[in-house]
Amino acid sequence: RPFNPGNFLVHAVSNIICSIVFGDRFDYEDKKFLTLIELLDENNKLQNSIQTQLYNVFPTVMDYLPGPHQKLIKNIEKVDQFTLEIIAEHQETLDPTCPRDFIDAFLNKMEQEKGNGNSKFTTETLSRTTLDLFLAGTGTTSITLRHGLLILQKYPEIV
């Protein structure tokens, strides 16, 4: 029977990225994980609106106008809060001699750069970088896998 593998691919790819960035993967039924995936999916849809594109050009003006870009901003804040909670947990349990993941490695570098006033290794940079890795990796990789499956369906003799 035909089925859409899109959700399965997004969940699998997201979990792989979570294991690299956060050092842990989530159960596919985990409420926090599913909420995170839903927020990212909703943001992908909201990015196509004209208001969101105008926000990229005129952020100061658009901050005061209603529209889907306001929902996108709230969703990004929720995802950022999720990331900051995980970073806080990592800061509490950090063992500098044994980094578990990307966040631990970044925290170690933050500690090394502590005296440097020009350092870009800050909690805010860590949060944004983690978010970028998660957003970019999840979308592009799952779409690439989806297209790969379509090509295999169209040309089954290649397999």
ZADOMI-790754 format. One record per residue (C-alpha): residue number from 0; z, y, x. Coordinates in Angstrom, 1 decimal. Layout:
BEGIN
R    i      pz      py      px
R  NUM       Z       Y       X
...
END
This chain:
BEGIN
R    i      pz      py      px
R    0     0.0     0.0     0.0
R    1    -0.7     3.5     1.2
R    2     2.3     5.6     2.3
R    3     3.0     8.9     4.0
R    4     4.6     8.4     7.4
R    5     5.3    12.1     7.8
R    6     9.0    12.0     7.1
R    7     9.6     8.9     9.2
R    8     7.8    10.5    12.1
R    9     9.7    13.8    11.8
R   10    13.0    12.0    11.6
R   11    12.3     9.7    14.6
R   12    11.0    12.5    16.8
R   13    13.9    14.8    15.8
R   14    16.4    12.1    16.7
R   15    14.7    11.5    20.1
R   16    14.9    15.3    20.8
R   17    18.6    15.3    19.6
R   18    19.4    12.5    22.0
R   19    17.9    14.5    24.9
R   20    19.3    17.9    24.0
R   21    22.5    17.1    22.2
R   22    23.2    13.7    23.9
R   23    23.5    11.9    20.6
R   24    21.3    10.8    17.8
R   25    22.0    11.0    14.1
R   26    22.0     8.4    11.4
R   27    18.9     8.9     9.3
R   28    21.1     9.4     6.2
R   29    23.5    11.9     7.9
R   30    23.8    15.0     5.7
R   31    23.9    17.5     8.6
R   32    20.8    15.9    10.1
R   33    18.9    15.9     6.8
R   34    19.9    19.5     6.1
R   35    18.6    20.5     9.5
R   36    15.3    18.7     8.9
R   37    15.0    20.4     5.4
R   38    15.7    23.8     6.9
R   39    13.1    23.4     9.6
R   40    10.5    22.1     7.0
R   41    11.2    25.0     4.7
R   42    10.8    27.5     7.6
R   43     7.5    26.0     8.5
R   44     6.3    26.7     5.0
R   45     7.8    30.2     4.9
R   46     6.1    31.2     8.1
R   47     2.8    31.2     6.4
R   48     3.7    34.1     4.0
R   49     2.3    37.5     4.5
R   50     5.8    39.0     4.5
R   51     6.9    36.8     7.4
R   52     3.9    37.8     9.4
R   53     4.6    41.4     8.6
R   54     8.2    40.9     9.8
R   55     6.8    39.9    13.2
R   56     5.0    43.2    13.4
R   57     7.5    45.5    11.6
R   58    10.9    43.9    11.9
R   59    12.9    47.1    11.3
R   60    11.1    48.0     8.1
R   61    11.0    44.4     6.8
R   62    14.8    44.0     7.3
R   63    15.2    46.2     4.2
R   64    12.5    44.6     2.0
R   65    12.9    41.4    -0.1
R   66    10.7    38.4     0.4
R   67    10.5    34.9     1.9
R   68    11.1    36.3     5.4
R   69    14.7    36.9     4.3
R   70    15.2    33.2     3.5
R   71    13.6    32.3     6.8
R   72    16.1    34.5     8.6
R   73    19.0    32.9     6.7
R   74    17.7    29.4     7.6
R   75    17.4    30.3    11.2
R   76    21.0    31.5    11.2
R   77    22.1    28.2     9.7
R   78    20.3    26.2    12.3
R   79    21.7    28.5    15.0
R   80    25.2    27.9    13.6
R   81    24.6    24.1    13.8
R   82    23.5    24.4    17.4
R   83    26.5    26.7    18.3
R   84    28.9    24.1    16.9
R   85    27.4    21.4    19.1
R   86    27.6    23.7    22.1
R   87    31.3    24.4    21.4
R   88    32.0    20.7    21.2
R   89    30.2    20.2    24.5
R   90    32.2    23.0    26.2
R   91    35.4    21.3    25.1
R   92    34.4    17.9    26.5
R   93    32.4    18.9    29.5
R   94    32.7    16.8    32.6
R   95    30.8    18.8    35.3
R   96    30.4    15.7    37.5
R   97    28.6    13.7    34.8
R   98    26.2    15.7    32.5
R   99    25.3    13.9    29.4
R  100    22.4    15.9    28.2
R  101    20.5    19.2    28.4
R  102    23.4    21.2    27.0
R  103    25.8    19.9    29.7
R  104    23.3    20.6    32.4
R  105    22.9    24.2    31.1
R  106    26.7    24.7    30.8
R  107    27.0    23.5    34.5
R  108    24.4    26.1    35.5
R  109    26.3    28.7    33.5
R  110    29.4    28.0    35.4
R  111    27.5    28.2    38.8
R  112    26.1    31.6    37.7
R  113    29.4    33.0    36.4
R  114    29.7    35.8    39.0
R  115    26.1    36.8    38.7
R  116    25.8    39.8    36.4
R  117    22.0    39.3    36.0
R  118    22.2    35.7    35.1
R  119    20.2    34.5    32.1
R  120    22.4    31.5    31.7
R  121    24.4    32.6    28.7
R  122    25.6    30.8    25.5
R  123    23.0    32.8    23.5
R  124    20.2    31.8    25.8
R  125    21.4    28.1    25.6
R  126    21.4    28.3    21.8
R  127    17.9    29.8    21.7
R  128    16.5    27.4    24.2
R  129    18.0    24.4    22.4
R  130    16.5    25.7    19.2
R  131    13.1    26.2    20.8
R  132    13.1    22.7    22.2
R  133    14.1    21.3    18.9
R  134    11.6    23.3    16.8
R  135     8.6    23.0    19.2
R  136     9.2    19.4    20.0
R  137     9.7    18.2    16.5
R  138     6.7    19.9    14.9
R  139     4.1    19.3    17.5
R  140     5.0    15.7    18.4
R  141     5.3    14.5    14.8
R  142     2.0    16.1    13.9
R  143     0.3    14.6    17.0
R  144     1.6    11.1    16.1
R  145     0.4    11.6    12.5
R  146    -3.1    12.5    13.7
R  147    -3.0     9.5    16.1
R  148    -2.3     7.2    13.1
R  149    -5.1     8.8    11.1
R  150    -7.6     8.2    14.0
R  151    -6.4     4.6    14.3
R  152    -7.0     4.1    10.5
R  153   -10.5     5.6    10.8
R  154   -11.4     3.5    13.8
R  155    -9.5     0.2    13.5
R  156   -11.9    -1.5    15.9
R  157   -10.4     0.5    18.8
R  158    -7.0    -1.3    18.4
END
